[in-house]
Amino acid sequence: MEIEIEVIGKGKVKAILDNRNPYTARTIYENLPLEGEANLWLHEIYFDVPLKLDYENPSSTTEKGDLSYWPPGSAFCIFYGGSQPASDVNNIGKIKDNLELFFDVENDDKIVIRKF
């Protein structure tokens, strides 16, 4: 499941949703496009999405480039640096290119996720 993540006015990246949490990844993919306003926390960008999903295979760790869903906040998360989640997440995918783009994101930047 290939997707594109666009930070409006700043650039785009390609990503792949994977099988670490297949139900979560598939549900997000089937509900694309999704958009939101960026919130920053350490080297993580997150924003609310209109999906209420439970934990599937929760993880307390992420790797640089991971895409995740955070059930307590119904949030889509992009981990672009070395930070870890505040609490467990469902890891659902990986950024394929241009990870540097996210270092330029500011609070309230508009982000759009689409099928690729």
C-alpha positions in Angstrom: 0.0 0.0 0.0 1.9 3.0 -1.3 1.0 6.5 -0.1 2.1 10.1 -0.5 2.5 12.5 2.3 2.5 16.2 1.4 3.4 19.1 3.6 1.5 21.9 1.8 4.0 24.4 0.4 7.0 22.4 1.5 7.2 19.1 -0.3 6.1 15.5 -0.6 7.4 12.1 0.4 6.5 8.5 -0.6 5.8 5.8 2.0 4.7 2.2 2.3 2.1 0.9 4.8 3.3 -2.5 6.0 2.1 -5.5 7.9 3.2 -4.8 11.5 -0.4 -3.8 12.3 -2.3 -4.9 9.2 -5.8 -4.0 10.3 -4.8 -0.5 11.3 -2.8 0.1 8.1 -5.6 -1.2 5.9 -8.2 0.9 7.7 -6.1 4.1 7.3 -5.4 3.3 3.6 -9.1 2.7 2.9 -10.0 6.1 4.4 -7.5 8.2 2.4 -7.2 11.0 1.7 -6.7 12.3 5.3 -5.4 15.7 6.3 -4.6 17.6 9.4 -2.5 20.3 11.0 0.9 19.3 12.3 1.7 19.2 16.0 5.4 18.7 16.9 6.8 16.7 19.8 10.6 16.1 19.7 11.3 14.5 16.3 7.7 13.4 15.8 4.9 15.1 13.9 1.3 14.0 14.7 -2.2 15.1 13.9 -5.7 13.9 14.7 -7.5 11.8 12.1 -11.2 10.9 12.2 -10.7 7.2 12.9 -11.1 5.5 16.3 -8.9 2.4 16.2 -7.7 0.2 19.1 -4.3 -1.2 19.8 -3.5 -4.1 17.5 0.2 -5.0 18.0 1.3 -2.1 20.2 4.9 -1.0 20.4 6.7 1.3 22.8 9.5 1.9 20.2 9.8 3.3 16.7 12.6 3.7 14.2 13.5 6.8 12.2 11.1 7.0 9.3 8.3 5.0 11.0 4.6 5.9 10.5 2.3 5.1 13.4 -1.2 5.4 14.7 -1.6 6.5 18.3 -5.0 5.1 19.6 -5.4 7.3 22.7 -5.3 10.4 20.6 -6.6 9.0 17.3 -3.5 10.5 15.8 -1.3 9.7 12.7 2.4 10.0 13.7 5.5 10.5 11.6 8.8 9.7 13.4 11.5 11.5 11.5 14.3 11.6 14.0 15.5 9.7 17.1 12.6 10.3 19.4 10.3 7.7 20.8 6.5 7.8 21.3 5.1 9.1 24.6 3.1 5.8 24.9 2.5 2.7 22.8 1.6 3.1 19.1 0.6 0.9 16.2 3.5 1.0 13.8 2.0 0.9 10.3 4.6 2.0 7.7 7.9 3.6 6.6 8.9 6.7 4.7 10.8 5.8 1.6 12.5 9.0 0.6 13.1 12.7 1.5 12.9 12.2 5.3 14.7 15.5 5.7 11.5 17.3 4.7 10.0 16.8 8.1 12.8 18.8 9.8 11.3 21.9 8.1 7.7 21.3 9.4 6.2 23.8 11.8 3.2 23.6 14.1 0.0 24.0 12.2 1.5 23.2 8.7 -1.2 21.4 6.7 -0.4 17.7 5.9 -2.3 15.6 3.4 -2.0 11.8 3.0 -3.1 10.2 -0.2 -3.0 6.9 -2.0 -0.1 6.8 -4.4 
